[in-house]
Amino acid sequence: MARLDKRSIRLAAAALVIVAMLVIGAGFYRELSAYSDETYEGLKLFSEVIELVEKNYVDQVEPKELIEKAIEGMVHSLDPHSQFLPPEAFQELQVDTRGEFGGIGIVITVKDKIITVISPIQGTPAYEAGIEAGDKIIKVDGELTQDMALWEAVRKMRGPKGTEVVITVVREEEKEPIDFTLVRDIIPIESVKAVTLRPGYGYIWITNFQENTTEDLRQALADLAGGSAPLKGLVLDLRDNPGGLLNQAISVADLFLDDGEIVSIKGRLDKNTKAFRARADEVRYSFPMIVLINGGSASASEIVAGALQDHKRSLLLGTTTFGKGSVQTVESLRDGYGLKFTIARYYTPNGRSIQAQGISPDIVVKRRALPPEEGGETVLIKEKDLRNHLEPEESEKSEQRDDSKDPGQESEMPKSRHSPLEIERLLQDFQVKRALEILVSYDIFKGYQE
């Protein structure tokens, strides 16, 4: 057997490290010979770079750290939602959809290398302090966040209940950065809140999709139906809902549909391509519905809105959603590492791709009629604004009616972008008010036809 030179050994070592970290821990075994010539040449180049940096860089570097950073860069270059997760980040991800944790209560992403708020979570310290969707977080406890990994920012903002953290944000309409001193609290997993707007007309706010969302929604519907008057209409609020668990989005939509497709996912591999269908439930909800959406409605909330719209089960009212129409999976790697990567795109029952274009409302109604500089609705970050976002595929556009400039529209709104569940304040929310008017009008016209 011919002797291997040092360069070949380094190449083999680099390849083995990458394979070990990326595939062995996930339960797959491949031989290096399975790599294509192109991949082999790439690994050869990678080995040369590692060698040069390790030997010549001004400061001593750790090969393991270099390799981790290389993998992070490789995965992050795919799309905004794919991540190589060190053990700390992997643990943070597992906390997100189960149990409670100490934190401030915001959903964030990275835009232009800056940590950006998608939406605050209702009832949390960030929400109560007035942090808004679109705010750019430039510092956490005085530390700059530029080029900071998403998981690092999350870890710095989380902490024990009762402890303080200072968040510095830049807001489009403000000349100077704003400091928010927040006291961390236990972030609740409650995701469904309900109230009766007037006899016979209910309002349900799904703030995110957690493990118990469907059961909580079922109970909320039972409570509304058991009131002093039968339920004649429902306003389902998905505004600023950042998403969550796919299975909960499917089961929530299933509550209102008897049959037909809810959502399909299509990936490069057959195992990542499937369709989810509705099944008849013991309890049928036949009342008319209006779903409220906006630019903060993302992922799972877009699945629900798209399914109900395509089946003509509900009118959608508000503004176009975020456009996060991709499916991620998380694989466990060795030594506590994880890999989160995109495997498919979502499609509505009519075959519309949600990715980077979102779900358009049937009736466009903005929060306020005024332009942003006069206190109106702020233009929010969307999926299409994120670097390396997946491109959308061809889809049909919904016809829209824009009610945002009606002469009689009120301009006075609650100061908060997110109204708490108080009937008086909800009825000052123009989108809620317009939805209720439509439902009441429908019931009146139905009575005329009878």
Protein Blocks (a to p, Z undefined) as FASTA:
>chain_A
ZZddfklmmmmmmmmmmmmmmmmmnopacdfklpcfklmmmmmmmmmmmmmmmmmgmbdc
dfklmmmmmmmmmmmmmpmkbccddfklmmmmmmmmgcjdddehpadddeehiacdfbdc
ehiaklmnopaehiacfbgghiafehpafklmmmmmgccehiacddddddfklmbdcddd
dddddddfbfbdcddfbghiacdddfbdcfklmmmmmmmmmmmmmmmbdcfbdcddfehi
abjafklmmmmmmmmpcgdcfbdcddfbfklgccddddddfbdcfbdcdddddfklghjl
mmmmmmmmmnopacceddddehpabdcdddddeehiacdddfbdcddfkopafehnbpad
fbdcdfbfbdfknopacddddfklpghiacdddddddddddfklgfklcfbdcfbfbdcd
dfklmmmmmklmmmmmmmmmmmmmmmmmZZ
